[in-house]
Amino acid sequence: MGEFSIFHWLVVLAIVLIFFGGRRIPEVMKGLGEGIRSFKEGMSGTSQNPPPPAQTPSEKPSEEKK
């Protein structure tokens, strides 16, 4: 193998355009960025959006039989 030249990058870009099309590339890149950000947050143990508080099941008043 060798190093990637500009010709190699152009071939890769052409293949990506053929598979995804020009309209879907921003969506794919956005998803990739969100995935990387989520991975980094998971590795550092911090989160910008805290998980919602756990909900306890509501207890219904029991009916007493007489």
PDB file of N, H, CA, C and O in Angstrom:
ATOM      1  N   MET A   1       0.868  -1.162   0.000  1.00  0.00           N
ATOM      2  CA  MET A   1       0.000   0.000   0.000  1.00  0.00           C
ATOM      3  C   MET A   1       0.912   1.222   0.000  1.00  0.00           C
ATOM      4  O   MET A   1       2.121   1.073   0.180  1.00  0.00           O
ATOM      5  N   GLY A   2       0.431   2.300  -0.175  1.00  0.00           N
ATOM      6  H   GLY A   2      -0.551   2.422  -0.322  1.00  0.00           H
ATOM      7  CA  GLY A   2       1.191   3.533  -0.130  1.00  0.00           C
ATOM      8  C   GLY A   2       0.364   4.588   0.561  1.00  0.00           C
ATOM      9  O   GLY A   2      -0.652   4.293   1.190  1.00  0.00           O
ATOM     10  N   GLU A   3       0.800   5.788   0.441  1.00  0.00           N
ATOM     11  H   GLU A   3       1.625   6.028  -0.070  1.00  0.00           H
ATOM     12  CA  GLU A   3       0.027   6.882   1.026  1.00  0.00           C
ATOM     13  C   GLU A   3      -1.094   7.261   0.072  1.00  0.00           C
ATOM     14  O   GLU A   3      -1.023   7.003  -1.130  1.00  0.00           O
ATOM     15  N   PHE A   4      -2.114   7.868   0.622  1.00  0.00           N
ATOM     16  H   PHE A   4      -2.172   8.078   1.598  1.00  0.00           H
ATOM     17  CA  PHE A   4      -3.216   8.316  -0.215  1.00  0.00           C
ATOM     18  C   PHE A   4      -2.811   9.597  -0.930  1.00  0.00           C
ATOM     19  O   PHE A   4      -2.351  10.553  -0.306  1.00  0.00           O
ATOM     20  N   SER A   5      -2.986   9.602  -2.228  1.00  0.00           N
ATOM     21  H   SER A   5      -3.360   8.826  -2.735  1.00  0.00           H
ATOM     22  CA  SER A   5      -2.726  10.817  -3.002  1.00  0.00           C
ATOM     23  C   SER A   5      -4.062  11.520  -3.241  1.00  0.00           C
ATOM     24  O   SER A   5      -5.111  11.010  -2.848  1.00  0.00           O
ATOM     25  N   ILE A   6      -4.027  12.659  -3.867  1.00  0.00           N
ATOM     26  H   ILE A   6      -3.175  13.074  -4.186  1.00  0.00           H
ATOM     27  CA  ILE A   6      -5.255  13.394  -4.160  1.00  0.00           C
ATOM     28  C   ILE A   6      -6.155  12.585  -5.093  1.00  0.00           C
ATOM     29  O   ILE A   6      -7.379  12.674  -5.002  1.00  0.00           O
ATOM     30  N   PHE A   7      -5.559  11.801  -5.985  1.00  0.00           N
ATOM     31  H   PHE A   7      -4.565  11.728  -6.058  1.00  0.00           H
ATOM     32  CA  PHE A   7      -6.347  10.956  -6.885  1.00  0.00           C
ATOM     33  C   PHE A   7      -7.140   9.916  -6.093  1.00  0.00           C
ATOM     34  O   PHE A   7      -8.304   9.662  -6.403  1.00  0.00           O
ATOM     35  N   HIS A   8      -6.523   9.316  -5.077  1.00  0.00           N
ATOM     36  H   HIS A   8      -5.578   9.523  -4.825  1.00  0.00           H
ATOM     37  CA  HIS A   8      -7.228   8.328  -4.255  1.00  0.00           C
ATOM     38  C   HIS A   8      -8.420   8.962  -3.545  1.00  0.00           C
ATOM     39  O   HIS A   8      -9.503   8.380  -3.494  1.00  0.00           O
ATOM     40  N   TRP A   9      -8.213  10.165  -2.994  1.00  0.00           N
ATOM     41  H   TRP A   9      -7.332  10.639  -3.035  1.00  0.00           H
ATOM     42  CA  TRP A   9      -9.299  10.840  -2.284  1.00  0.00           C
ATOM     43  C   TRP A   9     -10.434  11.195  -3.236  1.00  0.00           C
ATOM     44  O   TRP A   9     -11.601  11.135  -2.850  1.00  0.00           O
ATOM     45  N   LEU A  10     -10.111  11.564  -4.473  1.00  0.00           N
ATOM     46  H   LEU A  10      -9.163  11.613  -4.786  1.00  0.00           H
ATOM     47  CA  LEU A  10     -11.159  11.864  -5.457  1.00  0.00           C
ATOM     48  C   LEU A  10     -11.967  10.622  -5.812  1.00  0.00           C
ATOM     49  O   LEU A  10     -13.182  10.704  -5.990  1.00  0.00           O
ATOM     50  N   VAL A  11     -11.311   9.484  -5.916  1.00  0.00           N
ATOM     51  H   VAL A  11     -10.323   9.417  -5.772  1.00  0.00           H
ATOM     52  CA  VAL A  11     -12.013   8.237  -6.191  1.00  0.00           C
ATOM     53  C   VAL A  11     -12.932   7.884  -5.030  1.00  0.00           C
ATOM     54  O   VAL A  11     -14.076   7.487  -5.249  1.00  0.00           O
ATOM     55  N   VAL A  12     -12.451   8.021  -3.807  1.00  0.00           N
ATOM     56  H   VAL A  12     -11.521   8.343  -3.629  1.00  0.00           H
ATOM     57  CA  VAL A  12     -13.274   7.747  -2.622  1.00  0.00           C
ATOM     58  C   VAL A  12     -14.479   8.688  -2.594  1.00  0.00           C
ATOM     59  O   VAL A  12     -15.597   8.253  -2.316  1.00  0.00           O
ATOM     60  N   LEU A  13     -14.262   9.967  -2.878  1.00  0.00           N
ATOM     61  H   LEU A  13     -13.354  10.320  -3.104  1.00  0.00           H
ATOM     62  CA  LEU A  13     -15.356  10.940  -2.894  1.00  0.00           C
ATOM     63  C   LEU A  13     -16.391  10.580  -3.958  1.00  0.00           C
ATOM     64  O   LEU A  13     -17.592  10.684  -3.711  1.00  0.00           O
ATOM     65  N   ALA A  14     -15.940  10.163  -5.123  1.00  0.00           N
ATOM     66  H   ALA A  14     -14.964  10.079  -5.324  1.00  0.00           H
ATOM     67  CA  ALA A  14     -16.865   9.768  -6.196  1.00  0.00           C
ATOM     68  C   ALA A  14     -17.701   8.562  -5.776  1.00  0.00           C
ATOM     69  O   ALA A  14     -18.904   8.518  -6.038  1.00  0.00           O
ATOM     70  N   ILE A  15     -17.079   7.596  -5.136  1.00  0.00           N
ATOM     71  H   ILE A  15     -16.102   7.631  -4.923  1.00  0.00           H
ATOM     72  CA  ILE A  15     -17.813   6.407  -4.693  1.00  0.00           C
ATOM     73  C   ILE A  15     -18.851   6.772  -3.636  1.00  0.00           C
ATOM     74  O   ILE A  15     -19.973   6.265  -3.664  1.00  0.00           O
ATOM     75  N   VAL A  16     -18.484   7.643  -2.713  1.00  0.00           N
ATOM     76  H   VAL A  16     -17.573   8.054  -2.691  1.00  0.00           H
ATOM     77  CA  VAL A  16     -19.434   8.079  -1.682  1.00  0.00           C
ATOM     78  C   VAL A  16     -20.608   8.806  -2.323  1.00  0.00           C
ATOM     79  O   VAL A  16     -21.758   8.586  -1.941  1.00  0.00           O
ATOM     80  N   LEU A  17     -20.330   9.669  -3.291  1.00  0.00           N
ATOM     81  H   LEU A  17     -19.396   9.848  -3.601  1.00  0.00           H
ATOM     82  CA  LEU A  17     -21.416  10.376  -3.974  1.00  0.00           C
ATOM     83  C   LEU A  17     -22.337   9.413  -4.719  1.00  0.00           C
ATOM     84  O   LEU A  17     -23.550   9.617  -4.761  1.00  0.00           O
ATOM     85  N   ILE A  18     -21.766   8.375  -5.302  1.00  0.00           N
ATOM     86  H   ILE A  18     -20.780   8.209  -5.269  1.00  0.00           H
ATOM     87  CA  ILE A  18     -22.588   7.400  -6.023  1.00  0.00           C
ATOM     88  C   ILE A  18     -23.491   6.639  -5.051  1.00  0.00           C
ATOM     89  O   ILE A  18     -24.675   6.444  -5.328  1.00  0.00           O
ATOM     90  N   PHE A  19     -22.940   6.209  -3.919  1.00  0.00           N
ATOM     91  H   PHE A  19     -21.979   6.367  -3.694  1.00  0.00           H
ATOM     92  CA  PHE A  19     -23.731   5.424  -2.969  1.00  0.00           C
ATOM     93  C   PHE A  19     -24.774   6.259  -2.234  1.00  0.00           C
ATOM     94  O   PHE A  19     -25.922   5.835  -2.102  1.00  0.00           O
ATOM     95  N   PHE A  20     -24.393   7.431  -1.757  1.00  0.00           N
ATOM     96  H   PHE A  20     -23.460   7.775  -1.864  1.00  0.00           H
ATOM     97  CA  PHE A  20     -25.286   8.206  -0.904  1.00  0.00           C
ATOM     98  C   PHE A  20     -26.003   9.337  -1.622  1.00  0.00           C
ATOM     99  O   PHE A  20     -27.092   9.728  -1.202  1.00  0.00           O
ATOM    100  N   GLY A  21     -25.442   9.864  -2.667  1.00  0.00           N
ATOM    101  H   GLY A  21     -24.558   9.547  -3.008  1.00  0.00           H
ATOM    102  CA  GLY A  21     -26.050  11.006  -3.341  1.00  0.00           C
ATOM    103  C   GLY A  21     -25.712  12.287  -2.603  1.00  0.00           C
ATOM    104  O   GLY A  21     -25.344  12.252  -1.429  1.00  0.00           O
ATOM    105  N   GLY A  22     -25.832  13.394  -3.271  1.00  0.00           N
ATOM    106  H   GLY A  22     -26.131  13.423  -4.225  1.00  0.00           H
ATOM    107  CA  GLY A  22     -25.464  14.684  -2.697  1.00  0.00           C
ATOM    108  C   GLY A  22     -26.361  15.139  -1.564  1.00  0.00           C
ATOM    109  O   GLY A  22     -25.916  15.874  -0.682  1.00  0.00           O
ATOM    110  N   ARG A  23     -27.603  14.721  -1.571  1.00  0.00           N
ATOM    111  H   ARG A  23     -27.965  14.124  -2.287  1.00  0.00           H
ATOM    112  CA  ARG A  23     -28.549  15.193  -0.545  1.00  0.00           C
ATOM    113  C   ARG A  23     -28.396  14.470   0.785  1.00  0.00           C
ATOM    114  O   ARG A  23     -28.660  15.045   1.841  1.00  0.00           O
ATOM    115  N   ARG A  24     -27.974  13.221   0.738  1.00  0.00           N
ATOM    116  H   ARG A  24     -27.760  12.754  -0.120  1.00  0.00           H
ATOM    117  CA  ARG A  24     -27.898  12.446   1.978  1.00  0.00           C
ATOM    118  C   ARG A  24     -26.576  12.612   2.701  1.00  0.00           C
ATOM    119  O   ARG A  24     -26.486  12.251   3.874  1.00  0.00           O
ATOM    120  N   ILE A  25     -25.554  13.137   2.060  1.00  0.00           N
ATOM    121  H   ILE A  25     -25.628  13.430   1.107  1.00  0.00           H
ATOM    122  CA  ILE A  25     -24.245  13.259   2.696  1.00  0.00           C
ATOM    123  C   ILE A  25     -24.300  14.123   3.954  1.00  0.00           C
ATOM    124  O   ILE A  25     -23.718  13.727   4.964  1.00  0.00           O
ATOM    125  N   PRO A  26     -24.972  15.292   3.954  1.00  0.00           N
ATOM    126  CA  PRO A  26     -25.058  16.058   5.209  1.00  0.00           C
ATOM    127  C   PRO A  26     -25.732  15.288   6.341  1.00  0.00           C
ATOM    128  O   PRO A  26     -25.332  15.402   7.500  1.00  0.00           O
ATOM    129  N   GLU A  27     -26.755  14.504   6.006  1.00  0.00           N
ATOM    130  H   GLU A  27     -27.081  14.411   5.065  1.00  0.00           H
ATOM    131  CA  GLU A  27     -27.432  13.698   7.025  1.00  0.00           C
ATOM    132  C   GLU A  27     -26.495  12.640   7.595  1.00  0.00           C
ATOM    133  O   GLU A  27     -26.475  12.403   8.803  1.00  0.00           O
ATOM    134  N   VAL A  28     -25.720  12.005   6.719  1.00  0.00           N
ATOM    135  H   VAL A  28     -25.736  12.197   5.738  1.00  0.00           H
ATOM    136  CA  VAL A  28     -24.788  10.974   7.164  1.00  0.00           C
ATOM    137  C   VAL A  28     -23.709  11.587   8.042  1.00  0.00           C
ATOM    138  O   VAL A  28     -23.353  11.016   9.073  1.00  0.00           O
ATOM    139  N   MET A  29     -23.184  12.743   7.646  1.00  0.00           N
ATOM    140  H   MET A  29     -23.474  13.206   6.809  1.00  0.00           H
ATOM    141  CA  MET A  29     -22.135  13.403   8.429  1.00  0.00           C
ATOM    142  C   MET A  29     -22.677  13.871   9.782  1.00  0.00           C
ATOM    143  O   MET A  29     -21.974  13.798  10.790  1.00  0.00           O
ATOM    144  N   LYS A  30     -23.918  14.348   9.806  1.00  0.00           N
ATOM    145  H   LYS A  30     -24.489  14.407   8.987  1.00  0.00           H
ATOM    146  CA  LYS A  30     -24.529  14.766  11.066  1.00  0.00           C
ATOM    147  C   LYS A  30     -24.667  13.573  12.010  1.00  0.00           C
ATOM    148  O   LYS A  30     -24.358  13.675  13.197  1.00  0.00           O
ATOM    149  N   GLY A  31     -25.127  12.454  11.480  1.00  0.00           N
ATOM    150  H   GLY A  31     -25.378  12.371  10.516  1.00  0.00           H
ATOM    151  CA  GLY A  31     -25.251  11.240  12.295  1.00  0.00           C
ATOM    152  C   GLY A  31     -23.909  10.757  12.797  1.00  0.00           C
ATOM    153  O   GLY A  31     -23.795  10.299  13.935  1.00  0.00           O
ATOM    154  N   LEU A  32     -22.883  10.855  11.952  1.00  0.00           N
ATOM    155  H   LEU A  32     -22.975  11.227  11.028  1.00  0.00           H
ATOM    156  CA  LEU A  32     -21.543  10.461  12.361  1.00  0.00           C
ATOM    157  C   LEU A  32     -21.026  11.365  13.477  1.00  0.00           C
ATOM    158  O   LEU A  32     -20.433  10.887  14.444  1.00  0.00           O
ATOM    159  N   GLY A  33     -21.252  12.666  13.340  1.00  0.00           N
ATOM    160  H   GLY A  33     -21.733  13.054  12.554  1.00  0.00           H
ATOM    161  CA  GLY A  33     -20.825  13.610  14.371  1.00  0.00           C
ATOM    162  C   GLY A  33     -21.526  13.368  15.696  1.00  0.00           C
ATOM    163  O   GLY A  33     -20.893  13.421  16.751  1.00  0.00           O
ATOM    164  N   GLU A  34     -22.829  13.102  15.655  1.00  0.00           N
ATOM    165  H   GLU A  34     -23.343  13.058  14.798  1.00  0.00           H
ATOM    166  CA  GLU A  34     -23.577  12.824  16.882  1.00  0.00           C
ATOM    167  C   GLU A  34     -23.100  11.534  17.527  1.00  0.00           C
ATOM    168  O   GLU A  34     -23.026  11.440  18.752  1.00  0.00           O
ATOM    169  N   GLY A  35     -22.779  10.547  16.713  1.00  0.00           N
ATOM    170  H   GLY A  35     -22.839  10.624  15.718  1.00  0.00           H
ATOM    171  CA  GLY A  35     -22.268   9.283  17.249  1.00  0.00           C
ATOM    172  C   GLY A  35     -20.923   9.460  17.932  1.00  0.00           C
ATOM    173  O   GLY A  35     -20.693   8.903  19.005  1.00  0.00           O
ATOM    174  N   ILE A  36     -20.035  10.231  17.319  1.00  0.00           N
ATOM    175  H   ILE A  36     -20.222  10.683  16.447  1.00  0.00           H
ATOM    176  CA  ILE A  36     -18.722  10.489  17.920  1.00  0.00           C
ATOM    177  C   ILE A  36     -18.886  11.268  19.212  1.00  0.00           C
ATOM    178  O   ILE A  36     -18.231  10.963  20.208  1.00  0.00           O
ATOM    179  N   ARG A  37     -19.762  12.280  19.205  1.00  0.00           N
ATOM    180  H   ARG A  37     -20.294  12.527  18.395  1.00  0.00           H
ATOM    181  CA  ARG A  37     -19.990  13.082  20.409  1.00  0.00           C
ATOM    182  C   ARG A  37     -20.546  12.210  21.536  1.00  0.00           C
ATOM    183  O   ARG A  37     -20.124  12.336  22.686  1.00  0.00           O
ATOM    184  N   SER A  38     -21.486  11.333  21.210  1.00  0.00           N
ATOM    185  H   SER A  38     -21.829  11.231  20.276  1.00  0.00           H
ATOM    186  CA  SER A  38     -22.063  10.442  22.207  1.00  0.00           C
ATOM    187  C   SER A  38     -21.008   9.482  22.757  1.00  0.00           C
ATOM    188  O   SER A  38     -20.983   9.202  23.955  1.00  0.00           O
ATOM    189  N   PHE A  39     -20.143   8.983  21.882  1.00  0.00           N
ATOM    190  H   PHE A  39     -20.163   9.211  20.909  1.00  0.00           H
ATOM    191  CA  PHE A  39     -19.077   8.087  22.313  1.00  0.00           C
ATOM    192  C   PHE A  39     -18.125   8.802  23.266  1.00  0.00           C
ATOM    193  O   PHE A  39     -17.742   8.241  24.292  1.00  0.00           O
ATOM    194  N   LYS A  40     -17.742  10.025  22.940  1.00  0.00           N
ATOM    195  H   LYS A  40     -18.053  10.481  22.106  1.00  0.00           H
ATOM    196  CA  LYS A  40     -16.829  10.791  23.801  1.00  0.00           C
ATOM    197  C   LYS A  40     -17.470  11.065  25.160  1.00  0.00           C
ATOM    198  O   LYS A  40     -16.806  10.957  26.191  1.00  0.00           O
ATOM    199  N   GLU A  41     -18.762  11.419  25.167  1.00  0.00           N
ATOM    200  H   GLU A  41     -19.301  11.507  24.330  1.00  0.00           H
ATOM    201  CA  GLU A  41     -19.457  11.650  26.434  1.00  0.00           C
ATOM    202  C   GLU A  41     -19.523  10.380  27.262  1.00  0.00           C
ATOM    203  O   GLU A  41     -19.370  10.421  28.483  1.00  0.00           O
ATOM    204  N   GLY A  42     -19.750   9.259  26.606  1.00  0.00           N
ATOM    205  H   GLY A  42     -19.874   9.226  25.614  1.00  0.00           H
ATOM    206  CA  GLY A  42     -19.800   7.985  27.317  1.00  0.00           C
ATOM    207  C   GLY A  42     -18.451   7.606  27.906  1.00  0.00           C
ATOM    208  O   GLY A  42     -18.388   7.046  29.001  1.00  0.00           O
ATOM    209  N   MET A  43     -17.384   7.902  27.200  1.00  0.00           N
ATOM    210  H   MET A  43     -17.435   8.356  26.310  1.00  0.00           H
ATOM    211  CA  MET A  43     -16.049   7.575  27.691  1.00  0.00           C
ATOM    212  C   MET A  43     -15.647   8.469  28.860  1.00  0.00           C
ATOM    213  O   MET A  43     -14.960   8.018  29.777  1.00  0.00           O
ATOM    214  N   SER A  44     -16.073   9.741  28.833  1.00  0.00           N
ATOM    215  H   SER A  44     -16.631  10.108  28.089  1.00  0.00           H
ATOM    216  CA  SER A  44     -15.692  10.654  29.913  1.00  0.00           C
ATOM    217  C   SER A  44     -16.651  10.557  31.098  1.00  0.00           C
ATOM    218  O   SER A  44     -16.327  11.028  32.188  1.00  0.00           O
ATOM    219  N   GLY A  45     -17.803   9.967  30.907  1.00  0.00           N
ATOM    220  H   GLY A  45     -18.067   9.585  30.021  1.00  0.00           H
ATOM    221  CA  GLY A  45     -18.756   9.794  31.996  1.00  0.00           C
ATOM    222  C   GLY A  45     -19.619  11.017  32.238  1.00  0.00           C
ATOM    223  O   GLY A  45     -20.352  11.059  33.226  1.00  0.00           O
ATOM    224  N   THR A  46     -19.556  12.009  31.371  1.00  0.00           N
ATOM    225  H   THR A  46     -18.961  11.975  30.568  1.00  0.00           H
ATOM    226  CA  THR A  46     -20.383  13.196  31.535  1.00  0.00           C
ATOM    227  C   THR A  46     -21.445  13.207  30.460  1.00  0.00           C
ATOM    228  O   THR A  46     -21.300  12.578  29.412  1.00  0.00           O
ATOM    229  N   SER A  47     -22.503  13.923  30.735  1.00  0.00           N
ATOM    230  H   SER A  47     -22.620  14.434  31.586  1.00  0.00           H
ATOM    231  CA  SER A  47     -23.581  14.038  29.770  1.00  0.00           C
ATOM    232  C   SER A  47     -24.173  15.423  29.879  1.00  0.00           C
ATOM    233  O   SER A  47     -24.349  15.939  30.982  1.00  0.00           O
ATOM    234  N   GLN A  48     -24.485  16.034  28.742  1.00  0.00           N
ATOM    235  H   GLN A  48     -24.342  15.615  27.845  1.00  0.00           H
ATOM    236  CA  GLN A  48     -25.099  17.349  28.755  1.00  0.00           C
ATOM    237  C   GLN A  48     -26.568  17.250  29.109  1.00  0.00           C
ATOM    238  O   GLN A  48     -27.113  18.149  29.750  1.00  0.00           O
ATOM    239  N   ASN A  49     -27.203  16.194  28.711  1.00  0.00           N
ATOM    240  H   ASN A  49     -26.760  15.464  28.190  1.00  0.00           H
ATOM    241  CA  ASN A  49     -28.619  15.990  28.999  1.00  0.00           C
ATOM    242  C   ASN A  49     -28.743  14.907  30.063  1.00  0.00           C
ATOM    243  O   ASN A  49     -28.562  13.727  29.760  1.00  0.00           O
ATOM    244  N   PRO A  50     -29.048  15.284  31.311  1.00  0.00           N
ATOM    245  CA  PRO A  50     -29.183  14.257  32.345  1.00  0.00           C
ATOM    246  C   PRO A  50     -30.387  13.370  32.063  1.00  0.00           C
ATOM    247  O   PRO A  50     -31.365  13.819  31.465  1.00  0.00           O
ATOM    248  N   PRO A  51     -30.322  12.117  32.488  1.00  0.00           N
ATOM    249  CA  PRO A  51     -31.455  11.227  32.251  1.00  0.00           C
ATOM    250  C   PRO A  51     -32.666  11.686  33.049  1.00  0.00           C
ATOM    251  O   PRO A  51     -32.510  12.292  34.110  1.00  0.00           O
ATOM    252  N   PRO A  52     -33.868  11.409  32.560  1.00  0.00           N
ATOM    253  CA  PRO A  52     -35.064  11.822  33.290  1.00  0.00           C
ATOM    254  C   PRO A  52     -35.154  11.069  34.616  1.00  0.00           C
ATOM    255  O   PRO A  52     -34.679   9.938  34.724  1.00  0.00           O
ATOM    256  N   PRO A  53     -35.758  11.691  35.615  1.00  0.00           N
ATOM    257  CA  PRO A  53     -35.878  11.015  36.909  1.00  0.00           C
ATOM    258  C   PRO A  53     -36.732   9.762  36.803  1.00  0.00           C
ATOM    259  O   PRO A  53     -37.696   9.708  36.040  1.00  0.00           O
ATOM    260  N   ALA A  54     -36.361   8.769  37.576  1.00  0.00           N
ATOM    261  H   ALA A  54     -35.578   8.814  38.196  1.00  0.00           H
ATOM    262  CA  ALA A  54     -37.109   7.510  37.559  1.00  0.00           C
ATOM    263  C   ALA A  54     -38.488   7.744  38.155  1.00  0.00           C
ATOM    264  O   ALA A  54     -38.629   8.427  39.170  1.00  0.00           O
ATOM    265  N   GLN A  55     -39.487   7.180  37.527  1.00  0.00           N
ATOM    266  H   GLN A  55     -39.372   6.625  36.704  1.00  0.00           H
ATOM    267  CA  GLN A  55     -40.851   7.332  38.013  1.00  0.00           C
ATOM    268  C   GLN A  55     -41.233   6.110  38.825  1.00  0.00           C
ATOM    269  O   GLN A  55     -41.029   4.974  38.397  1.00  0.00           O
ATOM    270  N   THR A  56     -41.781   6.352  39.983  1.00  0.00           N
ATOM    271  H   THR A  56     -41.946   7.275  40.331  1.00  0.00           H
ATOM    272  CA  THR A  56     -42.251   5.252  40.816  1.00  0.00           C
ATOM    273  C   THR A  56     -43.694   4.958  40.437  1.00  0.00           C
ATOM    274  O   THR A  56     -44.457   5.876  40.133  1.00  0.00           O
ATOM    275  N   PRO A  57     -44.069   3.701  40.452  1.00  0.00           N
ATOM    276  CA  PRO A  57     -45.463   3.388  40.111  1.00  0.00           C
ATOM    277  C   PRO A  57     -46.408   3.990  41.142  1.00  0.00           C
ATOM    278  O   PRO A  57     -46.171   3.904  42.347  1.00  0.00           O
ATOM    279  N   SER A  58     -47.462   4.589  40.657  1.00  0.00           N
ATOM    280  H   SER A  58     -47.654   4.659  39.678  1.00  0.00           H
ATOM    281  CA  SER A  58     -48.422   5.204  41.576  1.00  0.00           C
ATOM    282  C   SER A  58     -49.262   4.104  42.225  1.00  0.00           C
ATOM    283  O   SER A  58     -49.720   3.161  41.578  1.00  0.00           O
ATOM    284  N   GLU A  59     -49.436   4.270  43.511  1.00  0.00           N
ATOM    285  H   GLU A  59     -49.065   5.035  44.037  1.00  0.00           H
ATOM    286  CA  GLU A  59     -50.220   3.278  44.250  1.00  0.00           C
ATOM    287  C   GLU A  59     -51.683   3.705  44.262  1.00  0.00           C
ATOM    288  O   GLU A  59     -52.008   4.853  44.563  1.00  0.00           O
ATOM    289  N   LYS A  60     -52.553   2.764  43.930  1.00  0.00           N
ATOM    290  H   LYS A  60     -52.289   1.831  43.686  1.00  0.00           H
ATOM    291  CA  LYS A  60     -53.983   3.028  43.980  1.00  0.00           C
ATOM    292  C   LYS A  60     -54.471   2.657  45.382  1.00  0.00           C
ATOM    293  O   LYS A  60     -54.031   1.666  45.964  1.00  0.00           O
ATOM    294  N   PRO A  61     -55.376   3.459  45.904  1.00  0.00           N
ATOM    295  CA  PRO A  61     -55.908   3.084  47.238  1.00  0.00           C
ATOM    296  C   PRO A  61     -56.633   1.755  47.151  1.00  0.00           C
ATOM    297  O   PRO A  61     -57.461   1.528  46.269  1.00  0.00           O
ATOM    298  N   SER A  62     -56.306   0.903  48.070  1.00  0.00           N
ATOM    299  H   SER A  62     -55.634   1.088  48.787  1.00  0.00           H
ATOM    300  CA  SER A  62     -56.938  -0.415  48.055  1.00  0.00           C
ATOM    301  C   SER A  62     -58.362  -0.307  48.652  1.00  0.00           C
ATOM    302  O   SER A  62     -58.625   0.440  49.594  1.00  0.00           O
ATOM    303  N   GLU A  63     -59.225  -1.074  48.060  1.00  0.00           N
ATOM    304  H   GLU A  63     -59.012  -1.681  47.295  1.00  0.00           H
ATOM    305  CA  GLU A  63     -60.582  -1.095  48.556  1.00  0.00           C
ATOM    306  C   GLU A  63     -60.715  -2.166  49.614  1.00  0.00           C
ATOM    307  O   GLU A  63     -60.335  -3.317  49.400  1.00  0.00           O
ATOM    308  N   GLU A  64     -61.243  -1.792  50.729  1.00  0.00           N
ATOM    309  H   GLU A  64     -61.552  -0.857  50.903  1.00  0.00           H
ATOM    310  CA  GLU A  64     -61.408  -2.747  51.819  1.00  0.00           C
ATOM    311  C   GLU A  64     -62.745  -3.462  51.644  1.00  0.00           C
ATOM    312  O   GLU A  64     -63.783  -2.849  51.394  1.00  0.00           O
ATOM    313  N   LYS A  65     -62.673  -4.778  51.787  1.00  0.00           N
ATOM    314  H   LYS A  65     -61.830  -5.276  51.990  1.00  0.00           H
ATOM    315  CA  LYS A  65     -63.908  -5.562  51.710  1.00  0.00           C
ATOM    316  C   LYS A  65     -64.472  -5.713  53.109  1.00  0.00           C
ATOM    317  O   LYS A  65     -63.739  -5.954  54.068  1.00  0.00           O
ATOM    318  N   LYS A  66     -65.781  -5.569  53.213  1.00  0.00           N
ATOM    319  H   LYS A  66     -66.377  -5.373  52.434  1.00  0.00           H
ATOM    320  CA  LYS A  66     -66.422  -5.694  54.514  1.00  0.00           C
ATOM    321  C   LYS A  66     -67.307  -6.894  54.528  1.00  0.00           C
ATOM    322  O   LYS A  66     -67.944  -7.180  55.542  1.00  0.00           O
TER     323      LYS A  66
END
